[in-house]
Amino acid sequence: MKRSARAIIDTAALRHNLARCREAAPNSLAMAVIKANAYGHNMLKAAETLSNANGFAVSCLSEATELRQARFIHPILVLQGFNHLQGMKAAAEHRFRVVLHDLSQLELLDNAPASVKVDVALKLDTGMHRLGFPVEQAPHLFERLSKHPNVKPNPWLMTHMACADDLDSDKTPQQLERFAKYTAGLQAPRSIGNSASILGWPQTHVNWVRPGIMLYGSSPFVNGDAKRDGLQPVMSLVAPLISIHTIPQGESIGYGASWVCPEDTRTGIVAIGYADGYPRHAPTGTPVWINGKQTRLLGRVSMDMIVIDLTAIEARVGDQVELWGKHLSVDRVAHAAGTISYEILCNAGNLCKHEYL
């Protein structure tokens, strides 16, 4: 089934944003994060477009395997690692580097056949408190892995920043201090920087950086501005105008009658809704773009449709409406809807048909 909404993917913008990463962190290798179907942009297409990245990072073994089956030979970092022997064997066979973050994984290593040898990255928890071993254990664990018969030479050390998106936070310097303290003297490649770290915290520019959301043209900062950050939007979400009405003053629009026309109001119906990944909780006033002008959403988002204000806008049925993209930042839409760009890019990108420029 083909619905009307389309996600138009600008591959030149995707390449530009990788170049922006390298400009910001020129002495680091770039591990492009293409997990979750490349944040809704299609993992294999993104990998092809970003083929000059130094490596790829994905969430799980199935994503990594899909890349190998598509004949990508790049280094691949599996952020969730493995949780059974079969997964460990797959990582060894396909030459994935797996993140070790839990004691259960060490137990699997200890009990694996001697023939199974994997590349690993030791994940250290410096304050994110999600995945990772307590950073204080770094010297002991690194020594253990360096001598482990099932671990290939040169294990990595890595951590993840919890508050890098807030340039005024003291959390990032604290995390960096902990990481430096407990990994001092350990001879290993390191990986710290996510998108916000790459653009805002040069102290995180170690051997490998891991650009994610910045690749897709969204600012990684609290109240950020992608254009100011030197990023270009990659996804444009568009859908056609399918009807135009003038609603009398005092009449309400949409489910729940949540918005009442203060005057006679010319409205347009756009063929997109939460079934296409548009945020259901986007309120009246959420910006949209049509025919060179910004206008706004009126009333509640429906499954397949939204209503927009066409007051003082020349428009006809069939005209294309941009929900976000070249003229309207996805960050603005996400902020209006009380969410983040990551969520709405993933939702819309994974539900709508794609076109590539």
C-alpha positions in Angstrom: 0.0 0.0 0.0 1.3 3.4 -1.0 0.2 6.4 1.1 0.5 10.0 0.0 3.1 11.2 2.5 6.7 11.0 1.3 10.0 11.3 3.0 12.4 12.9 0.5 16.0 12.2 1.4 18.8 14.5 0.3 21.9 12.4 0.0 24.1 15.4 -0.7 23.1 16.9 2.7 23.9 13.6 4.4 27.4 13.7 2.9 27.7 17.4 3.9 26.9 16.6 7.5 29.6 13.9 7.7 32.0 16.4 6.3 30.9 18.8 9.0 31.7 16.2 11.6 35.2 15.8 10.2 35.6 19.6 10.1 34.7 19.8 13.8 36.9 16.8 14.8 39.6 16.7 12.2 42.0 14.4 14.1 39.4 11.7 14.9 38.0 8.8 12.8 34.2 9.0 12.2 32.0 6.1 13.1 28.7 7.0 11.5 25.7 5.9 13.6 23.1 4.3 11.4 21.1 2.4 13.9 17.3 2.3 13.9 17.2 2.2 10.1 19.5 5.3 10.1 17.1 7.2 12.2 14.4 6.5 9.7 16.5 7.4 6.6 17.0 3.7 5.4 20.2 2.1 6.8 21.5 0.6 3.6 20.9 3.7 1.6 22.6 5.8 4.3 25.5 3.4 4.5 25.9 3.7 0.7 25.8 7.5 0.9 28.2 7.6 3.8 30.6 5.0 2.3 33.6 7.2 3.0 32.9 7.1 6.7 35.6 5.2 8.7 33.1 2.8 10.1 29.5 2.3 11.1 27.8 2.0 14.5 24.5 0.0 14.9 22.4 -1.1 17.8 22.3 -4.9 17.4 23.7 -7.9 15.6 20.8 -8.1 13.1 21.5 -4.6 11.9 25.3 -5.4 11.6 24.6 -8.6 9.7 22.3 -6.8 7.3 25.2 -4.5 6.5 27.7 -7.3 5.9 25.1 -9.2 3.7 24.9 -6.0 1.6 28.7 -6.3 1.3 29.8 -3.3 3.3 33.4 -4.1 4.5 33.7 -1.2 6.9 34.5 -1.7 10.6 31.1 -2.1 12.4 30.6 -1.4 16.1 27.6 -3.2 17.7 26.5 -1.0 20.5 24.4 -3.5 22.4 27.0 -6.3 21.9 26.0 -9.9 22.2 23.9 -11.8 24.8 24.4 -15.4 23.7 27.1 -17.7 22.3 25.5 -17.7 18.9 25.7 -13.9 18.7 29.3 -14.0 19.8 30.1 -16.5 17.0 28.3 -14.3 14.5 30.4 -11.3 15.6 33.6 -13.3 15.2 32.5 -14.6 11.8 31.5 -11.2 10.4 34.3 -9.2 12.0 32.1 -7.0 14.1 33.5 -5.1 17.1 31.1 -5.7 20.0 30.5 -3.5 22.9 31.1 -5.3 26.3 28.9 -3.6 29.0 27.7 -6.4 31.3 29.1 -9.2 33.4 27.0 -11.8 31.6 29.0 -11.0 28.4 32.3 -11.7 30.2 30.9 -15.0 31.4 30.0 -15.9 27.8 33.6 -15.0 26.8 35.0 -17.2 29.5 33.0 -20.2 28.4 33.3 -19.8 24.7 35.3 -22.2 22.5 38.9 -21.1 22.1 38.4 -20.8 18.3 35.9 -17.9 18.8 37.8 -14.6 18.9 36.1 -11.2 18.8 37.0 -7.6 18.6 35.6 -5.7 21.6 35.0 -2.2 23.0 34.9 -2.0 26.7 32.0 0.3 27.7 32.6 2.3 30.9 29.9 4.0 32.8 31.1 7.5 33.7 27.7 8.9 34.6 25.1 8.0 32.0 24.0 5.0 34.1 22.5 3.1 31.2 25.0 0.5 29.8 28.6 0.0 31.0 30.8 -1.2 33.8 31.7 1.2 36.6 34.5 3.3 35.3 36.6 2.5 38.4 36.9 -1.1 37.1 38.6 0.0 33.9 42.2 -1.0 34.8 41.2 -4.5 36.0 38.8 -5.2 33.1 41.1 -3.9 30.5 43.9 -6.1 31.7 41.6 -9.1 31.8 40.4 -8.5 28.2 43.9 -7.8 26.9 45.0 -11.3 28.1 41.7 -13.0 27.2 42.1 -15.9 24.7 38.7 -15.1 23.1 39.5 -11.4 22.6 41.4 -10.1 19.6 44.3 -7.7 20.3 43.7 -4.0 20.8 40.4 -3.7 22.7 38.8 -0.3 22.7 37.7 1.9 25.6 34.5 3.9 25.3 31.9 5.9 27.2 28.8 7.9 26.5 28.0 11.5 27.4 24.7 12.1 29.2 24.4 15.9 29.0 26.6 17.0 26.1 23.6 18.7 24.5 23.7 21.3 27.3 26.8 23.4 27.0 26.3 24.9 30.4 26.1 21.5 32.2 29.0 20.5 34.5 28.1 16.9 33.9 30.2 16.5 30.8 33.5 17.7 32.4 32.8 15.4 35.4 32.4 12.4 33.1 35.5 13.3 31.1 37.5 13.6 34.3 36.4 10.2 35.5 37.1 8.6 32.2 40.6 10.2 32.0 41.4 9.3 35.7 40.6 5.6 35.4 41.9 4.9 31.9 45.2 6.8 32.4 48.1 4.6 31.2 45.9 2.1 29.3 47.1 1.8 25.8 43.9 1.5 23.8 41.9 3.3 21.1 39.2 5.4 22.7 35.7 6.6 21.6 33.7 9.2 23.5 32.1 11.8 21.3 28.5 11.8 20.2 27.0 14.5 18.0 26.7 17.1 20.7 30.2 16.3 21.9 31.7 16.6 18.4 30.3 20.1 17.9 30.5 21.4 21.5 33.2 19.6 23.5 36.5 19.2 21.7 37.9 17.3 24.7 35.9 14.3 23.5 37.7 14.2 20.1 39.7 11.1 20.8 40.5 8.2 18.3 36.9 7.7 17.2 33.9 9.9 17.3 30.3 8.7 16.8 28.2 11.2 14.9 24.5 10.3 15.0 21.7 12.9 14.9 23.9 15.6 13.3 24.3 13.4 10.2 20.6 13.8 9.6 20.6 17.5 9.9 19.1 18.1 13.3 20.9 20.1 16.0 22.1 17.9 18.9 21.8 20.8 21.4 19.1 22.0 23.8 17.4 24.8 21.9 19.9 24.3 19.1 19.9 25.7 15.6 21.0 23.2 12.9 21.8 26.0 10.4 24.0 27.7 13.0 25.7 24.4 13.7 26.6 24.1 10.0 24.2 21.2 9.3 21.8 20.7 6.4 18.4 19.0 6.6 18.4 15.5 5.1 14.7 14.5 5.3 11.9 16.6 3.9 8.5 15.2 4.9 5.8 16.3 2.4 2.2 15.5 1.7 -0.5 16.8 -0.7 -3.3 19.2 0.1 -6.5 17.3 -0.7 -9.3 19.7 0.2 -9.9 23.4 1.0 -12.8 24.8 3.1 -13.9 28.0 4.7 -15.1 27.3 8.2 -17.5 29.9 9.7 -16.6 31.9 12.8 -17.5 30.0 16.0 -17.3 26.5 14.4 -14.8 24.0 15.8 -12.2 21.9 13.9 -11.3 18.3 14.4 -11.8 15.7 17.1 -12.6 17.0 20.5 -13.6 20.4 19.1 -10.3 21.7 20.5 -10.0 24.7 18.3 -12.8 27.2 17.5 -12.5 29.6 14.6 -12.3 33.2 15.9 -13.4 34.4 12.5 -14.3 32.8 9.1 -11.2 30.7 8.4 -9.9 29.3 5.2 -8.5 25.8 5.9 -6.7 23.1 4.0 -6.7 19.3 4.6 -3.3 17.6 4.3 -3.1 13.9 3.6 -0.8 13.0 6.5 -1.4 12.0 10.1 0.0 9.9 12.9 -0.3 6.7 10.8 2.5 8.3 8.7 4.6 9.2 11.7 3.5 12.8 12.1 3.4 13.5 15.9 -0.1 13.0 17.2 0.4 15.4 20.0 1.5 18.3 17.8 -0.8 21.2 19.0 -2.5 24.0 17.2 0.2 26.4 16.1 2.7 23.8 15.1 4.4 25.3 12.0 4.0 23.9 8.4 5.2 25.2 5.1 3.3 25.7 1.9 3.9 27.7 -1.3 6.8 29.7 0.1 5.0 30.6 3.4 4.8 29.3 6.9 1.4 28.6 8.4 0.1 26.5 11.2 -1.7 23.3 12.2 -5.3 23.8 13.5 -6.9 21.3 15.9 -5.9 17.7 16.6 -3.8 15.5 14.4 -5.9 12.6 12.9 -4.8 9.2 11.7 -4.5 10.2 8.1 -5.1 14.0 8.0 -4.3 17.3 9.5 -6.0 20.7 9.1 -3.8 23.8 8.3 -4.6 27.5 8.2 -4.7 28.9 4.7 -5.6 32.4 5.7 -3.8 34.8 3.3 -2.1 31.9 1.5 -2.7 31.1 -2.2 -3.1 27.3 -2.5 -4.9 24.7 -4.6 -5.8 21.1 -4.1 -2.8 19.1 -5.1 -0.2 21.5 -3.8 2.6 20.0 -1.7 2.9 20.8 2.0 6.2 20.5 3.8 5.9 19.3 7.4 9.6 19.7 7.9 12.6 19.9 5.7 14.5 22.5 3.7 12.2 25.4 4.7 11.1 24.3 8.2 13.5 22.7 10.7 12.5 19.4 12.2 13.8 20.7 15.5 11.1 23.4 15.5 8.3 20.8 14.8 9.6 18.5 17.5 9.8 21.3 20.0 6.2 22.4 19.2 5.1 18.7 19.6 6.8 18.3 23.0 9.3 15.7 21.7 12.7 15.4 20.0 13.7 15.2 16.4 15.1 11.7 16.8 11.6 10.4 17.5 9.7 12.0 14.7 12.4 11.3 12.1 12.4 7.6 13.1 8.6 7.4 13.1 8.0 9.3 9.8 11.0 7.8 8.0 10.1 4.3 8.9 6.4 4.7 7.9 6.6 6.8 4.7 7.8 5.9 1.3 11.2 7.3 0.5 12.5 9.3 -2.5 16.2 10.0 -2.9 17.8 13.1 -4.4 
